[in-house]
Amino acid sequence: MFFRKTLLVIGLAAGLALGQEPSWVDRQEYELVVEQIGKATDPAKKLELLNQWKQKYPKTAFGMQRLGQFLVTYQQLGGRGSQEFYRSVLRGTVDHLHADH
């Protein structure tokens, strides 16, 4: 629990340091993240909720926090299923780098 809150605070602080104030797309995103994902204790259920968040809000202002939550959750699951996730992160990073040039 402490680690999760620490990740969220670090991510929010990083956003503020860059002059960005992240905000929720709508009340449903807030409730999904804070009320459901934030309170989930079963890593498998949390992974399901994180995927729901990713699908419903692909352009969230909390993308780095979501990434951190995925990483922690996959670690809690012993790495099961994480390879495809890591590949998608790397593909997205490469695509982003190519788009900048």
Number of C-alpha atoms within 10 A of each C-alpha: 9 6 10 15 11 11 17 18 13 14 19 19 14 14 16 12 10 9 9 12 12 14 11 14 13 9 8 13 16 14 13 16 18 12 12 15 21 17 12 16 11 12 17 14 14 20 19 12 18 21 15 13 18 15 10 12 16 12 10 17 17 19 15 17 18 20 15 15 21 20 16 18 22 20 13 13 15 10 12 11 10 16 11 10 14 13 11 12 13 12 12 12 12 11 11 11 10 9 8 6 5
